[in-house]
Each structure stands twice: as structure tokens, then as C-alpha cells.
């Protein structure tokens, strides 16, 4: 496995490591997942996400070319704005989800670590005239209600950023976004500046290092998908409830509908529906219902399966994402099978914990 550039810092801070996406990642630190999770909700958590793939894209007719690969529309897209998007295959399956930022004559894309090489290959095949450069920079995510105050003490301009906006500064590239549902930032920084910045951030009493375990429970509370678990190349945008990621102009009736890989499947399913869809569920008991648990109806018929599940540290309830048959009535009894025992679960609106992004 590869190691993060800050592996030594994590070890010195008492990290327990485990494998993830080909990297030896800090799962949690001395005080454990729950403390880290609640601290992020109350103050600020610092996540080392340098395993993510950061790609610089440039070349002739950059934006038009990328629109052949991604369901985005660069027309009217302000410089410095960031958007969530997806790479689909010809069958409509999701090959990866990503963040794309328009930066003058280039576009910066951040992809999931385990999919980086595959994504670059797919994008090069779809956009052969463009250059895709994998960057060697580190990536830190500072998340939580104290994040703005902490980062503004180092880079005052950060406080002026709105949600999904980006700025270049002496630190590197700062984006106001994150994966926890909290206000926060992701900071792309060169390797030589990475550790000094991380140490400066955790020197602030409001900041605590947070591992992969709490990152997962935080994103699940926020109703955010995890690639490879809640969606993959066999699930479509509509099934995964991600049709909102398709720009309005690329939808049926838009000014330039379709035209991206997998568009035919997306347009068909958006009009006719699908046999299953990703939904949020809450259990009546604080017992975790994990990935893979089968969902059954009152007659023991299988009607779906859980993709992500935990007991929420914030609400102390069992929460989960699951694919559920669209034919299952919303008010009908539903059960998750856990170690051979049926446990009652109910449909719930997402997110499980309100998001607190700074919109302006």
C-alpha cells in the first residue's frame, strides 16, 4: 500500500491505520471515532485526503470537449466555481463521481483515489484532444462550524468564499466544500507546504485530526454517497438519485439535451423511472445495519438491500442508505435482516442531519 505524505504526523498523533483505496489511511486517533465525529460537528475536524486524485485538464475547446464526457454545462459558469459531476459509461452506469472547478484556461478535477487511473483513461478516450495531468499536491479538508474562523486566521480571503467557490492564494487552491455536510474547506497544497500547514491548523484548539471512520459516519449523516458502496458502474444516475447532477440544459427539454456518455440511458430513465432507487432509512432501534443487509417486506419478500449503514453519533439512531424497489409502498412495513433477525426500518428524508453550508 501507498502511504500519505503526512503518514509520520498521523502516526505521531496516535493514528490507527487501515487499508483504503490502495493507501494506508488513518482510521481514527487515540480518542476514537465518536469523539472525532462530534468534534467536527461542534468545532472543526482536519482530514488528510491526499489520496484523492487531483487532475489538471487543459487543451483546445476545453469546455466543449469536457461536455462530451460529463453532464455539465460550462456556459455561464463563473470562473472559480466548483460543481459536482459524474462519469458514466455507455450503459448509464456510474464510473465515478467527481468535483470539477473552472479556473481560467484549465479545469481542475478531483476524483476518488481508487478510480484515478481508470478515470484518466476514460476521460482521455472521450476527450482525446485534451491533456490530463495528475498532480502531486496534497489535499486537506477542514470541516465544521469553526472552520472559517480557523482558516481565516491564516488566509483572510477564505472567509469571503461562498459555498462551492474556489480561490488561489499563497497556500495553494482553497475550495469552500467538503464531505461532511458542515461548512468547510478543501485545500490543495504543494507537498513542501503540506505538513507546515497541517501542523499550523491542528495547533489551533478548535481543530482535531479526524480519520476515515468518522469521515464515513459524517458523510452518511449528510446523505452523501460513497463510490463503490452506494453506487458503481452497475448503478445509474436515476437509480442513485443523482439526476440533479445533470445540468438543466443537458436534461430533456434543455437547450442541449444529452450529448454525454450514458445520456441515452439517463434521459430514458428520467422519463420512465427505474425499478429501484436509493433512499434513506432509519431504524427503530439503535442497532447498526451494515452494507449488504437485505430488506424484506411483511411477507418476507426481498425488496432491496442496504448500501451504507451505521448508528448516527449525532442522533443515536440507526441510519442507512439503501436501494429499494420503487414498487414498495412508502407506508408499507419494511424490515432489514441483521444476523437472521428482522429489524423494522422506515423511509426517511435525506439528509439525516441538516447540512450547514455557507451559501453566500
N, C-alpha and C positions, 0 to 999 in steps of 0.2 A: 504494500500500500504506500501511496504518497503521503507526505507529511505537510501540514500547513506551514507557511513561513514563520508563524508565531508558535510553533509546537513547544519550544522551550519555555516560553512565557506561560502557556497553558499548564504545562507540567509543574512549573514552579508555583502556580496558583492552586494546585491540588486537583487538576482535572482527571477524571476517569475517562479513558479513551475507548472508542469502539469503531468498527469499520462502517463507512458510509460512502457510496459512490466512488470507491477506489481510494478513499482517503482515510487516514487515522484521525478521527474527529473527536473533539471533547464532547462527551455526552452530558456531563454535569460536573460541578465542582464540589467542594467539601460540604456545603450546606444542603445540597440536593436540589432536585428538580422543582419541587413545590415552592421552596423559598425563592428560587430564581424566577419562576413564573410570576409569583405575586409581587416580587420586587419590580419586575418590568411593568406590571400594571400600575404600580404605585409611584415609581420613580423613573429609573432608566436602566435598561439592560444593554450590554455590549456583546454582539455576536460576531465571531470571526467567520465570515462566509467567503473566504478567499479561495475556496474550492470551486466556486461558480465560474463558468466560462464567460469571459469578457471579450467581446469581438468588436473590432472597428471595421466598418463597412464603407467603402468609397468606390467611385468609378463613374463612368458616363451614364447619364439619365438615371441616376441613383434611385430616386424615389419611384419613378415609373417601373423600374426593374424590380424593386422590392415588393411592389404591389402585386406582381405576378406570383410571389411566394407567400405573402402574408395578407390577411383580410383587413388591411389598413387603408387609409386614405390620407396621403400627405398634403393634399390641397387644403390650404387654410390652417395647417398645423404649425403653430408658432415655434420658432427656434427655441431650444431649451426645454421643450415639453416632452414628457415621457408617457408612453402608453403600453398597456398590457396587450399581448397578442399571442397567436398560436401558429404552429407549423402543422399542417395537415398532410396526409397522404392522399392518393387518388381515390381511395375507398372512403375518405372522410374521417379516418382515424387520426387522433391527435398524436403527432410525433414528439411534440414538446410544447411547453408554454414558455414565454419569454417576456422581457421588458425591452422596449425599443425607445431610444431617445434621439430626437433630431438635433444635430449640432452642426449648423452651417453646411459645409460640403461633405459631411460624413454623418453616418448613423451609428450610434453605439447600441449594441445588443448584449444583454446578459441572459445566459441560458443555464439550464440545470447541468451540474457537473458531470453526471453520468451520461449526458446526451451530447456533450460538447463536440466530439469528433463527428458523430453522426449528423448533428445539426449543420455543421460547416459543410459536410459533404452534400446534404440535401439542398442547402442554400446555393452552393456553387453550381449544382446541377440545374437548379431552377433559374439562376441568375448568372450565367457563365461570363458575362461582361464585367461583373463586379469583383472587387478584391475584398477578401475576408481575412482579416489579420487578428490572430489570437493574441491578446495582450498578456503580459506577465505581471500586471499590477495586482495588489492585494485589494480586498473588499471588506469593509467593516460596516455593520448595521447597528446604529444607536437608536433604540426604541423605547418609548414610554413618555409620560407627561412631562418629565424633566428634561427630555432630550434637547429641546430647543434652547433652554437656558444653558445647558452644559456646553453644547456645541457653539453657541453664540459667544461664549466667553473666549473661545479660540478663534472662531471665524464669524465676526459680527454679521456678515451678509447672509448667513444661513437663516436668520430669523425673518428675512424678507421673502423667503421662498414659500410659495403655496404648494399644496399637495400635487404631486406628480410634475413638479418643476425642478429644473436642474441648473446648476451654475458651476463654472470653472473658477478656481481660486488657487491660492498658494498650496493648499493641502492636496488638491487634485480635482476630482469631479464629485460634487455633492448633489444628491437627488433626495427630494423630500418624499419618501416612500418607505415601504417595509412590508413585513410578512407576519405582523402580529395583530393588526387591527388598531394599534396605537399610533399616535403621531410619532414621527421619527425620520431618520435619515439613513441613506446608504452612501458611504464614502469610498470612492475608488481612489487608491493612493499607490504611488510607486513603492517598490519593495524597500528602498532605503529609508522611506519616511514612515513605513507601516508600524514598526514597533515603537518608535518615539511617540507617535500619535496614540496608539493603544494605551501606552503607559500613562500618557497625559490624561486620557479620558478616565481610566479607572482610578486615577489619583483623586478624582472628584468623589466625595462621599455619596453622591446620589447615584453613582454608576456601579454596577456589579457585572462581572463576566457571566454570561449565560450560555449554556451548552445546547446541544442538538435536541435533547429531550424536552426542555421547556420550549424551545422553538417550535416543536411539533404540537405541543398542547396549546400554545398561544395561537398558532395559525388555525388549529381546529376550532377553538372557541370563536374565532373570527369568520369561520365558514370558508376558509381558503383551501383550495385544492393542493394536493401533493402529487406531483407527476410520478407515475409508476405505481401509484396506490389508488388514487381517486379517479385517475384517467390514464389511458395509454393508447397505443396505436390501434387498439380494437374498439375504442370508445369514440363517439363522435361529439362534435361541439354541442349539438342539441341534447344528446343523451346526458352529457356532463353539465348541462345547464350553463353553458358558456357562450351561448349565441350572442350575448351582449358584447362580447369581444370583437364581433364583426362590425366594422364601421357601418353606419347607417346607409351610406351611399353604396356599399357593396351588397346590401340586402335586396330582396325583391322589391321593385318599385323605386329603388335608388337611382342616382344619376349614372352609376357604373356598376351594376349588379354583377356578382360573381367575378370571374377572371382570375381567381387564385386557386391554388391546388386544393382539391377537395370541395370546391364551390358547388358542384352539381349535387353532391350528397347533402351538403348543408342547406341549399335552397329547397330541395325536395322535403327534407325532414322539418324544416322551419314551417313549411306549408301544411304538411300532413301529420306531423307528430312522430313519436317513436314508441316502441313497446316498453321501454323502461326509461327512467330519468333519475338523476342524482338528487337526493332530498336530504334534509336534516331530520334527525330523530333524537328524541330524549327518552331515557329510561325512567321508569317509576322508582327504581332502586339505585343507590349509588354503587353499582357493580359494573366494572368496565366490560364493554362489549367490543371485542377487538376485530381487526381486519380479518375478513373471511367468514365471519359468523353468518349463518343462514337465517333469513327472515321467512316466517311462515304465517299463514292466516289462521283463522279459528278452526279450519278443517285440516290443519297440518299440511296444507299445500305450500310448496316453496314459491315465494313471490319476490324474492330479491336477496341481496347479500350486503353486508357491511364492508365498507372500504377503509374507513378510519374510525377509531373509537377510543374514548378514554373517560375517566371521571374528571370533569372540569374542576381544576383547583379554584376557579373563581366562583362557580355556582354550586359546587359539590354534587352535581347531578351527572349521570351518565349521558354523554353526548356522542353523536356519531353522524358520519356521512354514509349514505348507502344508495345503491341502485335498487329502485323499487318499481315493480310493474305498474305502468300507467293505468292498468285496468283495476288495480286495487282501490276500492273506495276510500276517500280520505278519512271518513269517520268509522271505518271498519276496524275490528280488533287486529292487532299486529304484534308479533312476538319475535324476539331474537333467541336463537338456540345457543346457549352458553353451557358447555360441558354437559350436554344432554338435557339441560333444563330450559324450559321456555320462560323467558322474561319479557313482560309487557313493555312495549315501546310505543311512542306516539309521534306523529308528524310534528315538526317544529319549524318555525320560520328562521331563516338564517339572517344575520349571524346569531350565535348563541349568546355572545357578549357584544354589546354595542360598540361599533367602531368609533374611533375618536381622531380621525384625520383632520388636519388643519386645511380647510377648503379655500381659504383666502388669506 
